[in-house]
Amino acid sequence: MPATYAYLGPEGTFTEVALRTLPETATRELLPMVSVPAALDAVRAGEAEAAFVPIENSVEGGITTTLDELVSGEPLMIYREVLLSITFALLVRPGTRLEDVKTVTAHPAAQAQVRNWMKAHLPDALWESAASNADGARLVQEGRYDAAFAGEFAAARYGLVPLETGIHDADNAQTRFVLVGRPARPAAPTGADKTSVVIWQRDDHPGGLRDLLGEFAVRGVNLMLLQSRPTGEGIGNYCFAIDAEGHISERRVAESLMGLKRSCLKVRYLGSYPRADITDAASDALPSPLSGTTDAEFVAAAEWVARCQDGRFPD
Ligand SMILES: O=C(O)C(=O)Cc1ccccc1
């Protein structure tokens, strides 16, 4: 297996900046790809050990291309996540003034983060989506658009200059990126982990979603993401991508997944990995398990049932 990480390129994406925060990239070849599907296909084809792609941002929600790739096709697994705070620069060819900007481009997920700024400063400019923010910068270099929203750091790479920096409609806008590889044993639990799954329900019935969420609720498992995605099999047919607090090695998480496995048509496990928002398992921000949902309590309850089954007269 090549020691290569594919990522959403070209060079100069926020994805690349986030990827380089992972220490192991010092010993990996980093391979820029033209799209999220291309990056993930490199993993499926065995050309890359893993791929690094954006999956969610705090303003617009899920990056649907990434979710759809993980939901379908040959199964992949999330190994790690990285959070990056994002502000944009408006990059132009040297000499371009704001009043010259008639066409603008960037990744679709950028649009929601610069919409108000555009309304105020470029109300008549035409927006067209690019495959990534750095690809938008490359297209400006080629003369296809007048300006691109991208990271300020991408300017030099594409011979552009920032006309404006620090552009962000929402303060603290963050994007979440994931390192995705082939199915493998999940990383050991750290005490501050997250588990991702995709769920297809067996049938359409009143309270179906409540039943699904109840599998987590009754075991005290908090959810961090719930995103519905169309299955492609007609209006009203959806599957659900869910991020839950905790690691599959924890009983309350494993038992929630068993509940889903019994009651749902299909469950795709996408991995358990350390949370990027809380790195210290002793942090106050990490709530302690609800009473009755610790591993010790699950074990004690299973022993009690075993005693009953054996006729060992439990209390
Ligand atoms: O990494 C990039 O530059 C991307 O194009 C993906 C993206 C889009 C919007 C915000 C952060 C990352």
Ligand as a Chemical Component Dictionary entry (heavy atoms), coordinates in Angstrom:
data_LIG
# 
_chem_comp.id                   LIG 
_chem_comp.type                 NON-POLYMER 
_chem_comp.pdbx_formal_charge   0 
_chem_comp.three_letter_code    LIG 
# 
loop_
_chem_comp_atom.comp_id 
_chem_comp_atom.atom_id 
_chem_comp_atom.alt_atom_id 
_chem_comp_atom.type_symbol 
_chem_comp_atom.charge 
_chem_comp_atom.model_Cartn_x 
_chem_comp_atom.model_Cartn_y 
_chem_comp_atom.model_Cartn_z 
_chem_comp_atom.pdbx_ordinal 
LIG O1 O1 O 0 -10.522 22.908 1.021  1  
LIG C1 C1 C 0 -11.002 23.726 0.255  2  
LIG O2 O2 O 0 -10.442 24.772 -0.071 3  
LIG C2 C2 C 0 -12.304 23.414 -0.310 4  
LIG O3 O3 O 0 -12.592 23.782 -1.388 5  
LIG C3 C3 C 0 -13.309 22.784 0.578  6  
LIG C4 C4 C 0 -13.860 23.830 1.499  7  
LIG C5 C5 C 0 -14.929 24.610 1.082  8  
LIG C6 C6 C 0 -15.411 25.606 1.946  9  
LIG C7 C7 C 0 -14.825 25.822 3.153  10 
LIG C8 C8 C 0 -13.743 25.031 3.551  11 
LIG C9 C9 C 0 -13.274 24.035 2.709  12 
# 
loop_
_chem_comp_bond.comp_id 
_chem_comp_bond.atom_id_1 
_chem_comp_bond.atom_id_2 
_chem_comp_bond.value_order 
_chem_comp_bond.pdbx_ordinal 
LIG O1 C1 DOUB 1  
LIG C1 O2 SING 2  
LIG C1 C2 SING 3  
LIG C2 O3 DOUB 4  
LIG C2 C3 SING 5  
LIG C3 C4 SING 6  
LIG C4 C5 SING 7  
LIG C4 C9 DOUB 8  
LIG C5 C6 DOUB 9  
LIG C6 C7 SING 10 
LIG C7 C8 DOUB 11 
LIG C8 C9 SING 12 
# 
